[in-house]
Amino acid sequence: QSVRIEISMWSDRASNLLHKIVGPVSTVLQGIGAGVLTVMMFLTASDVTLRQFKLPIMGTDDITAFLMAILVSFGLAYCAIKKGHVKVELVVEHLPIRVQAIIDTVTTLLGFGLCTLITWQSFANMVSVYHSGATSWTLNITSFPFAGLVAFGFTWFTLVLLVDFF
């Protein structure tokens, strides 16, 4: 009995510490994502406007693709903390609270497993992009740093899911 209480206390302390770290960093990443979205908006609006005068912005597609990768991977963790991801609750909301908690735990664990695989493959992709020297089509921007940012964003999202599981 006392061992169970000690483990529970240790788990609570570790969970609280992780929440104190994960929350602020996720908020910063979300802020970066919001800034990236703003840049994308102005870039796209400027390109569309200037096309009317036959003066398109060269490489808008390249830049937008790279910025979109940052936007998505940096926004996932914050969305998970705020419980903003889409859930299908049509049936689950009518089940007893304990069953809902079990289903939530299982889906979080499955999400964590899937995101662990995505994170692993993101790092594998980053290494592959680095060795290949891949660049964007129009502007020849090196793709490696953006692949690294995507890997980092998914790593952080996976950590948030782990903290949520505990």
C-alpha positions in Angstrom: 0.0 0.0 0.0 2.7 2.5 0.9 4.7 1.6 -2.3 1.6 2.4 -4.3 1.2 5.8 -2.6 4.9 6.6 -3.1 4.7 5.8 -6.8 1.5 7.8 -7.1 3.1 10.8 -5.4 6.2 10.5 -7.6 4.0 10.3 -10.7 2.0 13.4 -9.7 5.2 15.4 -9.1 6.8 14.3 -12.4 3.5 15.1 -14.2 3.3 18.6 -12.7 6.9 19.3 -13.5 6.4 18.2 -17.1 3.2 20.3 -17.4 5.1 23.4 -16.2 7.7 22.8 -18.9 5.6 21.6 -21.8 2.9 24.3 -21.5 5.1 27.4 -21.9 7.2 26.0 -24.7 4.1 24.9 -26.6 2.8 28.4 -26.2 6.0 29.8 -27.7 5.8 27.3 -30.6 2.2 28.3 -31.2 3.3 32.0 -31.3 5.9 31.2 -33.8 3.3 29.3 -35.8 1.0 32.3 -35.7 3.8 34.6 -36.9 4.5 32.2 -39.7 0.8 32.2 -40.7 0.9 36.0 -40.8 3.9 36.0 -43.0 2.2 33.4 -45.3 -0.9 35.6 -45.5 0.9 38.7 -46.4 3.2 36.9 -48.9 0.2 35.2 -50.6 -1.9 38.4 -50.7 1.0 40.4 -52.1 1.7 37.8 -54.7 -1.9 37.7 -55.8 -2.1 41.5 -55.9 1.1 42.0 -57.8 0.1 39.3 -60.3 -2.6 41.8 -61.4 0.2 44.1 -62.5 2.2 41.2 -64.1 4.8 41.3 -61.2 4.4 38.0 -59.4 6.7 37.3 -56.4 9.2 34.6 -57.5 9.3 31.5 -55.3 6.1 32.2 -53.4 5.1 28.5 -53.7 8.5 27.4 -52.2 8.4 29.8 -49.3 4.7 29.0 -48.6 5.4 25.2 -48.6 8.3 25.6 -46.1 6.3 27.9 -43.9 3.3 25.6 -43.9 5.5 22.7 -42.6 6.6 24.9 -39.7 3.0 26.1 -39.1 1.5 22.7 -38.8 4.3 21.0 -36.8 4.6 23.9 -34.4 0.8 24.2 -33.8 0.0 20.6 -33.0 1.4 20.6 -29.4 -0.5 23.7 -28.4 -3.7 22.3 -29.9 -3.2 19.1 -27.9 -2.7 21.0 -24.6 -5.9 23.0 -25.3 -7.7 19.8 -26.2 -8.5 21.3 -29.5 -8.0 18.2 -31.7 -11.1 16.8 -33.4 -12.8 14.0 -31.4 -15.8 12.0 -32.3 -17.9 12.0 -29.2 -21.3 11.1 -30.6 -21.3 7.7 -28.9 -18.6 8.2 -26.2 -20.3 11.1 -24.5 -23.2 8.8 -23.5 -21.0 6.3 -21.8 -20.2 6.2 -18.1 -17.4 8.6 -17.0 -15.0 5.7 -16.2 -15.5 4.2 -19.6 -14.9 7.6 -21.2 -11.7 7.9 -19.3 -10.5 4.5 -20.4 -11.3 5.3 -24.0 -9.5 8.6 -23.7 -6.5 6.9 -22.2 -6.4 4.3 -25.0 -6.8 6.9 -27.8 -4.1 9.1 -26.2 -1.8 6.1 -26.0 -2.5 5.1 -29.6 -1.9 8.8 -30.7 1.4 8.7 -28.8 2.4 5.6 -30.6 1.5 7.0 -34.0 3.2 10.3 -33.3 6.3 8.4 -32.1 6.5 6.7 -35.5 5.9 10.0 -37.3 8.7 11.6 -35.2 11.1 8.8 -36.0 10.3 9.1 -39.7 10.6 12.9 -39.6 14.2 12.5 -38.3 14.9 9.8 -40.9 13.6 12.2 -43.5 15.7 15.0 -42.1 18.8 12.9 -42.4 17.8 11.8 -46.0 17.2 15.4 -47.0 20.6 16.4 -45.5 22.5 13.7 -47.4 20.7 14.4 -50.7 21.2 18.1 -50.5 17.6 18.6 -51.6 16.5 22.2 -52.4 13.3 23.9 -53.3 12.4 24.0 -57.0 12.4 27.7 -57.7 14.6 29.5 -55.2 17.0 26.5 -54.4 16.5 27.0 -50.7 18.1 24.1 -48.8 15.3 21.9 -47.4 17.3 20.4 -44.5 16.6 23.1 -41.9 12.9 22.9 -42.5 12.9 19.1 -42.3 14.6 19.6 -38.9 12.0 22.0 -37.7 9.2 19.6 -38.7 11.0 16.8 -36.8 11.4 19.1 -33.7 7.7 20.1 -33.9 6.6 16.5 -34.0 9.0 15.6 -31.2 7.4 18.2 -29.0 3.9 17.1 -30.0 4.8 13.5 -29.0 6.1 14.8 -25.7 2.9 16.6 -25.0 0.9 13.4 -25.7 3.2 11.5 -23.3 2.6 14.1 -20.6 -1.1 14.0 -21.3 -1.1 10.2 -21.0 0.4 10.5 -17.5 
